[in-house]
Amino acid sequence: MPDRPTQPAARRFIRIAASMLACMPMAAFASDAAPAHLNATGTPLGWTVIVLFAVSYLLVALEERIHLRKSKPVMLAAALIWGLIAWSAQGAAQQDMVSGAFERLFLDYAELFFFLIVSMTYVDAMAERGVFDALRATLVRRGLSYRALFWITGIVAFVLSSALNNLTTVLVVGSVVLALGAGNKRFITVCCVNLVVAANAGGAWSAFGDITTLMVWQAHRAEFFDFFRLFVPALVNWLVPATLMMFAVPAGKPPAGSAKSTLKFGGIAMCALFALTIAITVIAKQMLHLPPVFGMLAGLALLQMLAFVIGRREPSYDDSDATTADLAHDPRGYNIFNIIARAEWDTLLFFYGVLLSVGGLATLGYLQLVSTQLYGHMGPTAANTILGMLSAIIDNIPIMSAALQMSPAMDHAQWLLVTLTCGVGGSLLSIGSAAGIAMMGAARGDYTFMSHLRWSWAIALGFVASVTVHLAMNAHYAAAASTP
């Protein structure tokens, strides 16, 4: 897989905010109890924290111009925010609350960190074994047109993201798109927008397809099979913009000469291990009540065992002969840690800054204030729709967390509605979802914030259509189901 590029600031920011939601552990967010906070939203401390948060995001947005890596301002903002919160805490009770809140957030980050490390490692390892090149070659040899590939990759993304997370899905399918469309920027741009929308929509109708669905499931606001009621609305959310974007896909076919590839030893086994890792993660979550990171790290252990077998089969590489294609090799032989070293560390540290900064706002009471204002002055349908639209700008994890912790009086249909809108609302902007953020990294220059924004009107139509279809299809379900 190509190196993940540097992105323009505004887009990069959310690339992380969204990745957090695609893979983050749920336990800390699924509580039914109202969160403890300092009620400091109208104080000098509260305004100072808001300014720090805004300035850090502004610097992220200006990354392309000032060449300051995005992780630096948000990590510094997180340190200042929590330092101020801890300094202002009065008495043992508040100090314990602040300390406990930080520890829970850091545990969330640690689980997210290792989840993403394993996911990135598997994707890069499969790329090094030539898996995605083989898939690309297979599609090219079939002589499919750009428009056929547009639909096929969209369908694959929609289906895969219901079992995987949207971040992993776009990394896998996006690699194929980039290989197939090499040299055709028009195709790559439209297809990447399509992939982001499809991946986000696909994760909305499965209990483990997205972090927000897992949160709702864990909080017992909907049961496992309830999420299947969102299949049709989620499909509509993707099909509406995809149908409109199809007319912008260029005619013709990818060049036949790009169809050659070699699948290295262990490539198929690596794909099987990745599928097994996902299965272990889901089973451990559902049956053993262990966080997703447990299954992912178990999968990393399996990958390391496979790497040992590959190392015994393949010769060692001399440093002087090594190329970028030999990224897993060193003078001692095949080494999976060389792939891990290629992880996007700036992005992973950026996650830390964003998660802790948003957690600081929650600790001061801002998230609960916003949720109270929405549900207190609007009906649940309007409030849940607005929350979904806000997830294009703000991470949907704190948005869904605020909704669950405030626990407004809503029926099953409304809980499914907020699940749908928070799952697909991030598609409105490239920085609004993990999928969009990851895609900007993989397709630097071809898929950008502005190229996605050009299609936001079509995506918005799909968003409205999906909400309308859900309300029409599941209105009877609201009356038939008991309120949790």
Secondary structure, 3 states (H helix, E strand, C coil): CCCCCCCCHHHHHHHHHHHHHHHCCCHHHCCCCCCCCCCCCCCHHHHHHHHHHHHHHHHHHCHHHHCCCCHHHHHHHHHHHHHHHHHHCCHHHHHHHHHHHHHHHHHHHHHHHHHHHHHHHHHHHHHHCCHHHHHHHHHHHCCCCHHHHHHHHHHHHHHHCCCCCHHHHHHHHHHHHHHHCCCCHHHHHHHHHHHHHHHHHHHCCCCCCCHHHHHHHHCCCCCHHHHHHHHHHHHHHHHHHHHHHHHHCCCCCCCHHHHCCCCCCCHHHHHHHHHHHHHHHHHHHHHCCCCHHHHHHHHHHHHHHHHHHHHHHCCCCCHHHCCHHHCCEECCEECHHHHHCCCCHHHHHHHHHHHHHHHHHHHHCHHHHHHHHHHHHCCHHHHHHHHHHHCCCCCHHHHHHHHHHHCCCCCHHHHHHHHHHHHHHHHHCHHHCHHHHHHHHHCCCCCCHHHHHCCHHHHHHHHHHHHHHHHHHHHHHHHHCCCC
